[in-house]
Amino acid sequence: MNDFKIPTRRSAAPRQLADKALAARKRAGKRLAGLLAFLSMALVSGSALADARTEARRHFKAGMQLVQGHRYAEGIAELERANEILPHPNVVFNIARAHAEAGDLEPAIARYKEYIASDPPDQLEVELVLAQLEDRLAAQRVAETKPAPAPVPLPPKEGETPRGPQEIKPAEVQKPKAPAPGAESIVGEARTEDVYEETVVTASRGKQSPLDAPNSTTIVTRQDIRLSGITRIPELLRRVAGMDVMQITGGDTNVSMRGFNSRLANKLLVLVNGRSVYNDILGSTFWELLSIDVDQIERIEIIRGPGSALYGANAFAGVINIIPIAPGEGKSGFRVGYGDQQQGYGSVWASGREGDFAYRVSAGYTRYPKWSREVEGGRRDLVFAPANEFTASESQRLDIRTSRRWGKDISLEIGGGYANNKLDVYGIGAFNEYNFDAANGDVTVDLKTKHFNARTYFTRLAGTGQASHDYTSHSLYTSHPSQNVFNAEAEVVGGFGGTISHDIHFGLGYRLKDLNWDYFRPDVPVEHHASVFLQDSIRFGKQLTFVGSGRLDYVPYLKKIVPSPRASFIYKPTERQAFRLVGASAFRSPSGLESYIGLPIVLVTPGAGQYTGGGREDGSRLQPEQIVSAEIGYLNQMNDSFEFDITGYYERVTNLIALQTNRNVSLSDRGAGLGGYDPNLGRYTVAYGGFTNQCDTHNVAGGEIGARVYPRDGLDIFANYALNVSVQDKPSSCPIPDDERTSRHKINAGVQVRTKMGFNGELTWHYQSKQVWNEQVATLDGIVYKQFDVPGYMLLNGRLGYRFYHDKIEVSGTVYNLLGDALGDPLQMHPFGNRIGRRFMAFFTYTL
């Protein structure tokens, strides 16, 4: 589907359709062959570069070992190569230190000045080192002005012809060189920390290796983001094992993990640098309402498995933490893109540092078209919302973050962001296609010290929403949702011990929620949430670690405290491999919509209406969704060119929240004053609806296996496979049909290439097996379950780029769903969703 098309009642002849499909397959085959040819040529050229972090890490480790063995020239060359691939101040420091230790004062002084220019936290200490080296160099130059004594010829060995002094060449045989006298006392210790080692902060709320994390983790790196060419954050997550990514419209993408994806997906907690972007009104994430775009992201950390033990409600199936590029890091620049169907992308950013103060400012724009229209235009039996009928999402955004540090251990970050978005989404029940015109903003203050951390932020979401179309006798249900959230949390970090050591995190949290919507009943309270958590990582020697975590959350709607425990055992037979056993529970509290809805709905039957309310009209409350999980995993990072991860898990899921079957008004209801004429609708209330906890229990078993390898410089390959098997336990009175809305098999694979000539690219392939969706749909008889088959599909994405002008300029092209309809009908990820065609965008990037 290359073009935006409006369905018509006319159909092409079978022969014409066959010819069209054959031509589409040939075109897709040529595009794929061309892309594969480029990747092949780049690989055989011998000038390609492997994954930047991995290659830099390899050179860094080799360089540090050589310097420690006093082989300075070779070690400095390795460190220089590492810094060329991925610049880092600590590498520059080690290069300067190695020069000084070798007695090469001029290059040492030059490199120390380069290090100081990066405004490091230890600037004063290094300036003292620099002053001492400059004094030594000055004394050395004075000594060099004095006449040198004449060289004395060495006595010849027996049978050897005497040589003159001009023939003596001490460097003929290179051997380890002794450090310059007194150098170590001046330059101090080397920075032996592996600055290129992959680390995560989300699993334990502190920086650590994935090998030490108490949950299975995956990182989408900055290189993955750049080489993919993807501009939608949810699509970047598709490469993660076990992730469910479902695109419904051009702007509506729903994400879950290990199953239970849905419209308005609500099983994952999404953070931006630790700050929740959870939509409390609907219980979902509006990805297009984030104030940052992909060009501002340093990495994305994905925690697979329940995360409520540290993050509370809504970290049900896992946690996604989007880590932006820090203030002062990176270069300034811009990127613009344009594609077919008037796709648009623009991003501009500026980053700088002045002493201990740093800043980063970014602004951007995106526009995504619809894949198709729900109904034909011009119908007289329908009324349409005023939204642009060809636009699925259009957003403008601004983000400003600043930081100030005091010494090595104290930093304060203050900033805020704003995004305005027109968004086409799929709701639930009677609301299929729904239009939002919303604005979202935050103000955040984040303090970090060695033993105490505190964060507070205020967010506001407000806008207008309405159904995109409905029958002329019905309402579009225009409304004005708003959400004001104030969050504050404080954390104390400490540790003690020797052979048995403890790393303790203790924290308190408070969250105020003020929700308003025309769809809510009038007595919605301002909610005051509170939480406390404790985690202790107990290390027994170098091989065994036990991590115990627990959190208590007070949920006002439930009027009770909900506990969330987690226990992890980590066994490391060697430094670079780990076995992990995890048991945890988590919960999702009812969203504002599920808790407080009070909406009269017009039915097709003349004069009839339905009232949809939170809980039931008898006053009973929804219970939180619950998950109990057990997981075993193994991670191997023993080789810098190879990484392997395998995980198996079991989950027991209960109390899933869904729309309840309509209940007709009875005579006893009328006697109790329920039902009757509704003056707001001008109709009679004949039924009640709302949300309820489902009566079934899901037992889910599955596993994920993945690897990332670098068989040679220039080739970076990743692949993973996920298996998910779900079985429902239902009492005889439970009317819910079997649910197979999670693909049993998912496969992801990709290849990345970077060359010294400036060419770079990525090709990724995704496969999901068939699904059977249970969807609740509105009929003349009320809300009923219907099953829909969704065939399996393959998705192929690719990008080619070329960097030049000292790597300051890059031109690139990205194609999404390269095969399009070459293999048959355009793919569909949800039974009500658009059919997804091919999209192409071209980009121009400039960095200062």
N, C-alpha and C positions, 0 to 999 in steps of 0.2 A: 504494500500500500504506500505508494510514493506520494500521492496527492490526497488532499482533503476531499472527500467525496460525500455527497448527500445521497442516501439510498433512494432508489427509484423503483417503480413497480415493473419496469421493463427489464428483461433479461436477455443476455447475449445468447446466440445459438451455441449448441454444444461444441461445434467445430471451432467457432471463434474463441470460446473459452479455453479449449485445449491448446490452440495456437498461442494464445496470450500467456498461458502458464508455461509452455515450452520456451517462449522467448524470455520470460522472466528468469527461468532456471539458467538459461545460457548467459544472460547478463550477470546474474549472481556468481556463476562459475568463473566468468572472466575476472570479476572484481576480486574474488577469493584467490584465484591463481596469481593475479598481480601482486596482492599483498603478501602471499607466501613466497613469491619470487624475490620480493624486496628483502624479506627477513632472511632468506637463504643467502642472498648475495652479501648482506651485512655480516653474516656469521662467517662465511668463508673468506671474507676480506682480511681477517686476522687483526683488524684494528678496533674491535669492539671492546666495550667495558662491561664487566659484570655488575651485579647489584652494588650500588655505590657504597652503602654502609658496610656490606660484607667485604668488599675489596679493600676499602680504607682500613677496616679492622685488621685484615691480614697484614698489610704493610706496617700498621702501627705496632702490632705485636712483634713482628720480625725486627723492626727498628729498635724497639725497647730492649729486646734480648741482645742485639748486637752492641748497643751502647753499654749495657751492663757488663758485657764481656770486653769493654774498652776497644772495640772495633768501631771507632767513631765515624770514619768516613762512610763506611757501608751503612751503619745505623742511621746517620743523618740523612743519607739518600733515601732510605725506606720511609723515614718520618716525613720528609719533604713530599714524597709521593702520596702518602696518606693525606696530608694537608691539602695537596692539590686536588684530590678527589672530593673530599669533604672537609673544608676548612674548620678548624676548631682552635680556640685560644690555647688550650692546654697542650696541643701538639706543638704550636709555635713556642711555648715555654720550654718544652722538652728539647726542641731543636736548639734554642738559645743556650740551654744548660749544657747540652752535649758539646757545643762549640767551646764554651767556657772551660769545661773539664778537659777538653783536648788542647787547651792553650791557644785556640784561635780567637783572639779577643775581638777583632773587628767584626766578623760575622756574628759573634755572640752578642755584642752591643747592639748591632742592627736588629737582630731578632728580638731582643728584650724590649727595644723601643716599639717594635711592631706589636708585641704582646701588651705593653702598657697602653697603646693606642686603642685597644679594644675595651678600655675602661673596666678592667677586672676588679673583683672585690678586694684583692690583695695588692692593689696598685702601690701603696706606700711602701710595703715590704720589698717589692721588686725594684722600686726606684732606689732603695738603699743598695741593693745588689748591683744595679746599673752604675751607681756612683763609684763603688769600689772597683768595678771592672774598668771604668774610664780612667781612674787614677792609675791602675796597673798599666793600662795601655800607654798613658802619658809617660810613665817611668820607663817603660820598655823602649819607647821612641827616643828618649834622651840617651839611653844606653847605646842605642844603635848608631848615634852620631859619633861615638868614640871610635878611633881606629881599631880594627880587629887584628889580633895577632896573626902572623903568617901561618898557614896550615902546615902541619908536620906530617911528612909522608909516613905511612904505616910500613913497618919492616916486612919485607917479603917472606912468604913461607918457603920452606925448602923446595927447590925446584920451580919456583914461581918467579916470573919476570916482575921487577919492581914497577909500580904504577905511580904516576904523579897525582898530586892532590886533586887535579881537575877530573880525574878518572874515577874518583870514589863516589859511588851512588848509593847512599844508605837506603833509599826507597826501593831497591831492586827486589827485596823480599818484604811483603807487607805482613806485619805481625801486630798483635794487640799492643796498643800504645798506653803507657802508664799515664794516669791523670796528671795534669799540671800541678805542681806543688801548691798546696793551699787552696786549690779551686773548690773542693768539696765543702770547705768551711765557709765559703762565700755563697755559693749557689744553693746549698741546702739539698733537700730530698727531691727526687724526680716525681713527676705526676704519673704514677703508675696506674691510676684508675683507667680502665678501658672505656674511653669516651665514646666508642662506637658500639658498645654492647647494647643489645636491645633491652629496654626496660619498660615496665608498666607501673602505673601509680594507682589504678582503679581497684585492683583486686584486694589490696590491703590498706588503701588510703595512704600509701607511702611508696617511694621509689624502690623497686626491686626487680630482679630478673624473673622472666616467666618461669624459670625452673623452680623458683621459691614461692610462686604465687599459689594461694590456697584454692583457686579455681582454674579451670581450663581457660586460656586466654588466646586471643588472636589480635594481631596488629595490622591495620591497613596503613602502610607507610606513606610518607610524603612522595617517595618515588612511585609507588603504586598509583597514587592520585594523579601525578603529573603524566605518567606514561599512558594511563588509561584514556585520558581525554574526557572522562565522564564529568559532567557538571552537576549531576544530581547526587546528593549524599546517599540516599537509599540504594542507588544502583552500585555505588562503590562497595556496599556491604554484601552484594550478591556473591562475591568471590569467597566469602567465609563459609567454612563447612558447617552445615546444619542451619544456615540462615534461610528464612522464608521471605522472599521479596516479591511482592505482587503489585504490578502496575495496573490501575483500573482506568484512569483517564490520563491525559497528557500531563496533568499536574498532581494527580493523587496516587501516591505509592504507599502501600502498607507493608510493614516489616514486623516479623515475629521470629522466634527461634524455637527449633525442635517442635514445630507444630503450632496449632491454634491461631493461625493467621485469620484475619477477618477484615471486613470493612470497618473503618475507624479502629484499626488494630491497637490493642491496649495491654499487651503482655510484656513489653519491654520498657525499662526506664532509660530515657535518653538524657544525657548531661552534656553541657558545654563547659569544659574546664571545671567540672564538679558542680556546676549550677544546673538544677533541674529545668527542663523546658517542657515539662509535662503539661498537657492541656487538661486542667481539672474539670472543665465543663463537660467535655466529651470523653475524657479518658484516653486521648490519643496524642499523636505527635504530628503537628503540621510542619513538615520539613521545610517547606518553602517560606515559612515565616521566621526562620532563623536570620539573625542579623549578619552572619558571616557566610561566605561562599567557599567553594573548594580551594581557591587560591590562598585562603587564609588559614588552612589547616596544616598543622605539623604532623599529626597522626590521628588515627581513630583506634581506640582500645575497645575490644569486645570481650566481655566476661560471659562465658557460656555457662549457664546454670543459674539457679536462684541466687539473688543478691540482696534480699531483704535484711540479712543479718547485719549489714553495714549501711544500707541505703533505705531501708524501710519499705513502706507500701509501694506497690507498683513495680518493684524490681523482681517481677514474678518469674520470668523465664531467663532473664539476664540483664546486663547493663551495657549500654553503649556510651562511651565517654569521648566526645570530640575535643581533642586538645588543639587549640589554636596556636599559631606561631606567636611566641612571646614578644612583648614590646621590646624594641631595640634589636631583635633578631632578624636576619634576612635582609634582603635589599628592597628598595622601592621599585615600583613598576606598574604596568597595566597589562591587561589582556582583553581583547575584544573578539567576538565570534558571531558569525551569521550562518544560517542554514536554510534548508528548504522549508516551505510552509511558514516563512517569516519567523523562524526561531531566532532568538537573540540572546546574547550574553555579553556582559561588560563588567570588568572588575578593575579597580585602581587602588593602590595601597602605597603608603609611605611609612617607613620605619626608621627610627634613629635613636641615638643615645648621646647624652651630654653628661659625662661623669656618672653619678649614681642615679640619674633620672633617664628613663627610657619611655618611648611612646610607639604606638602603632595605630594608624588610622586607615580605614578601608571603606569603600563605597562600591555599590554594584547594582546591576540590573539584569533580570532574566525574563524571558518570555518563552513559554512552551505552548504550541497549538494543540487543539484537540485532535485525536486520531479520527474521530467520526462524530456525527451528531446523533443524539438519541432519537429524534423525530424529524420529519421533514419540515421545512419552513413553510409558512403560508397557510397552515391549517387553521380553519375558522372555528374548530371545536376546542381549541387550546388557547390558553393565555400564557405568554412568555415573560420571563424576568428580563430586565433591561441589560443584563450582562452581555458582553461580546460573544456571539455564538460560535466564533472560531478560536477563542482563547481558553486554554485550560488553566494556565497560571501566568500571572504577570506580577513581578515584584521589584521593589526598590528597597535598598538597604544601606545602612550607615552604621559603622562600629568604631568606637574610639576607646582605646585602653592605654593606661599609663602605669608605670611602676617606679618605685623609689626604694632603694636599698640602703641599709646601714650595716656596714661591715659584711661579714661572710654569712651571717645566719638570720638576718632580719630583712624582710622585704614587704612592701605594701603595694597592692595593685588596686587602682580605682579606674572605673570605666563604665561605659554604657553602650547600648546598641538599640537600633530602631529598624523595623521592617514594615513595609506596607505591601499588601498582597491581595490580588483578586484571584480566587481559587475555586476550581470546579471539583467537588468531591462527591463521593457516594455515601449517603447516610444509611440508615437502617429502617426497616418497617416500611411505612408509607413514603418515606423520603429516599428516593433513589438518587437522582442527580440533584445536587444542592450547590448553590453559589454562595461563597463567602467573600465579602470585601472587608478585610480586617487589618488592623495595625497592632503590632506587638513591640514592646520595648522593655529594657531592663536597665537598672542602675546597680552596680555591684562593687563591694569593697571586700578585699581579700587580704588578710594579714597572715604571714608565715614567719615563724621563728623556729629555733632548734627544738624547743619542747612545747610550744603552744601555737595552735592555728585557730583562726577565727574567720568566718565568712558571713556576710549579710548581703541580701539583695532584695530589691523590689521589682516586680514585673507587672505589667499591665497589658491585657489583651482586650480589644474592643473592636466592634464593627457591626456590619449588617449582614444578615443571612436570609435566604429565601429559596424555595424550590425553584428549579430552573423553568418548569412548566407544569401546568395542570389543566384539567378541564375548565371550561369557562364558568361553570357553576360552582367551582371550588375556589379555595383560597391558596395563594402561594405561601401563606404563613410567614410573611415578612416579620423579622424579629431583630433585636439589637442585643446580642450577647456581650457581656463584659466580665472580666476576671481580674481581680487585684490580689496579688499574693506578696506577702512579706515573709521572708525566711531568714532565720539566724541560727548559726551553729558554732559551737566551740569545741575544740579537741585538745587534749593533753597527751603528749607523746613522751615516753620514757623507757628505760630499760636497765637491767642489771644482770649480774651473774658472771660465771666463768665457764666451766665445762658445760654446765646447764645454764643457759642464758634466757632472759625474758625480754621481749619487745612488746610494750603495752600501749594500746590506744584506748582512750576513754573520752567519750563525747556526749554532749547534750545538744538537743535541737528544738526549735520552735518554728511553727509555720502557721501563719494566719491566712485564711482563704475567705474572700468576699466575692461570691458568685451571683450574677444577675442575668436573667434571660426571660424573654416573654413566654417561653415554653415552661417556665418553672411556676410552681405554686407560689402565692404571695408571701408565705411565712418562712422563706429560706433563711436560716440563721447565718451569721458570720461564724466560721468555724475556727477553733483554736486547737491546733495539733501540737503534741509534745512527744519527745522521744529521748531515749538514753541508750547508748551502746557501749560495749566493752569487747576488746579483742586482745588476746595474749598469744604471741608466737613464742613457743618454748622450744629452744634448740638444744638437742642432746648431742653434743659433739658436732662433727661436720656432716653427718649422714642423715640424721633423723630430726624432723621438726613436727611438732603438733601445733596447730592453729585452732584455737577455740574462739568463736565469735558469737555474740548474742545481742539482740536489740529488742526493746520494748517500745511499742508505738501506741499512743492513745489516739483513737479515732472518734471524733465527736458524733458522727452519724451513727456509728455502732454503739456508742456509749460504753466502750470497754477498751481494755488494753490487749493488744495482739502481740504475742512473742514470736521471734524469728531466730532460731538457733542455727549454727553451722559448725561442723567439726571437720578438720582436714588433717590427714597424716601424709607427710611428704618424706620419701626415702630417696636419697641420692647415693647410689653405689659409687659414682664418680662425680667430679665437680660439674660435668657438663651433661648429665642425664638424671632424670627424676621420675619416680613413680608417685602417683597421687591417688589417695582414697578420700572421697568427700561425701558427707551426708549433710543435707540442709533442708530447710523449709522456707517458704515465702508466701506472701499473700498479695492480692490486689483488692483494695477497698472499692466500694461502689463509686462510680464517677458522679459528678453533679447531675448529669442527665438521668442516670439510673436511680439516684437517691431522691431527687426533688422535682421530677417532671410532673406537671399538672396541665396537660394539653388536651383541649377538646378537638376532636377530629371529625370533619365532615365525611360521612359515608356516601357511597354511590346511591344507596336507597333514598328516595326523596323524603325529606323531613326527618331523617335519622342521623344521629351523631354518636360518637364514642368518646368516653373520657379516659385518657391514659394518665395514670398517676404513679408516683414513686411508691415502691412497696405495694401493699394492697389496701383497699379501702377500709379493711378492718384494723389498720394501724400496724400490722406486722412489718418487720424490717428485713431488707436483704442481708445476707451474710457475705463476708468477704470470700472471694475465690481463693482456694488453697492448693498448694503444691508441696509434695514431699519428694525429695530427690536423693538418689544414691548414684555415685559416679566413681569410676576408676579410670586412670589415665597414665600414659607414659609419654615423656618428651625427651628427645635425643638431640643435643646440639654439640656433639663431640667433635664434629668437623666443621670448620668455618665455611666449607662449600656444600654442606648438606644439613638439612633439618627435617626431623620426622616426628609426627605427633599422632597418637591413637587414643581414643576415648570411648568408653562404653557407659551407658547410663540407663537408669530406670526412674520413671516419674509416675506418681499417683496424683491425679488432678480431680478435685471435687468442687462443687458449688459454683460451676460456671454460670455466669449471669447472661440471660437472654430475654427476649420479649416473651411474655406469657400469652397463652391462648386466650382470646377474648372470652369474657364471661358475661352472658346476657343478664340484663336486669330482671330480677324475680319479683314476685308479689311481696315477699318478705322484705326485699330491698325497698320497695315503694312504701311499705308500711313503716320502714325506718327513716324515711325521708330521702332516700337515694334515688337517683334517676329523675325522670320527668323533663319538663321543658327547660332548655338552656337559653336564656335571653341573649347570651353572647354569640351563639351560633344561629339562633332563630330556628332551632331544631330540638327534637326530643332525644335525650340520652337513652339509648337502648342497650348499651354494653359498656363494660369496663375492660381496660387493658393496662399494660405497664410492664414492669420487669420482674423476673423471678429467678431463683436459683434452680438450675436444671437438676433433674432427679438421677442423672447417670453419673458414673465414675469412670474416668479414663485411666487405663493402665498403659503407659507408653514405654517401650523399650527401643533402644537404638544405639547407634555408634557413629563415630566420625573418624576418618583416617585421612591424613594429609601429609604432604612433603613439599619441600622447596629445595631445589638443587641448583648448583652453579657448575656444570661440568667443565666449563672453560670460560676464560674471560670473554665476555660478550654474550653469554647465553644464561638467562635466568628463567627457570621453569618451575611452575607450581601446579599442583593438582590435589584435589581432595574428593572424597566420597562420603556421603551421609546416608544412613539407613534409619528409617523411622517407622515403627510398627505400633499402632494404637488399637487397643481392644476395649470396648465399652462393657461395663457391668451395669445392668439395668434391672430394677425390680419389675415384677410383672405388670404393675400399674403405670410404668413409665412409658409415655407414648413417643419418645424421641427416636427417630430412625438412626441407623448406624451412620457414623460420620467418618468419611475418608477424605477430608479436605486438606490433608497434608500429603504431599508426594512421598511415596515409600522410598524412592531412590532419587538422589540428587548428586550430580557430578559437576565439578568445576575444574577447568584446566586453562592454563595460560602460558604465554612465552613473552619475555621482554628482551629488547635489544637496545644497546646504546653503543655508538661508535665514536672513535676519535675524530672522524670526519664531520661529526655533527648530526648524523642521522640517528633517529631513535624511533621506537615503536613498540606496540603491544598488540597481541591478538589473544582474546579470551573466548572460551566456549563454555556454555552452560546447558545442562540438561535436567529436566524434571519429568518424572513419570506422571501418569494420569492421576486424576483426582475425582472424587465424587463429593460434591458440596451439598450440605443441608442448608438451605436458605429459608428464612422466614419472610414470607411475602404477604402483602395485603390483598385479600379477595373480598367478594361480596359476603362471604361467611366469616370474615375477620382475618386474623393473623394465623397462617397455617404453614407447616413445613412442606417444602418441595425439594426433590433431589435433582441435581444437575450434573451431567458428566462434563468434565473438562479434560480434553485430551492432553497427553504429554507433549512437551515442546522442546525445541533446541533454540538457543540464542547465541549468535556470534557477533561480537563487537571487535572493532579494530581501530587503531590509530597509527598515523605516520607523522613524523615531525622532522624538522631540520633546523639546527641551531647554528648561527654564524655571527660574525662581527663580535668576536671575543666572547661568545656565548651570551651576548646581550639581547639578541633578536632570535625569535623562533617563529616559524610558520608551521602549521600542522592542520591535519584534517582528521575528523573522528566520524566513524559510521557506527550507528546503533542498529542492531538486528540486520546485519549485512545480508543475510539470506532472504529477508523479506518474506514474500509468499512463494519463493522458488520451490519449496517442498510441499506446497499445498495451500490451504487457506491460511491467511494471516493468523498468527498465534493469538490466543486469548488466555489471560491468566486468571480470570474470574468469570463466572457465568453471566454476570451483568456488565462486565467491563467492556471497554472498547477492544476492537481487534487491532493488535499492535503491528504497525508496518515498519518500513525502513525510514531512518532519519540520518541526514548528513549535516555536519557543521564544519566550517573552516575557521581557524583561529590565527591571530597575530598577537605575539607577546613581546614586550620590551621591558628589560630590567636595567636599572641604572648601575 
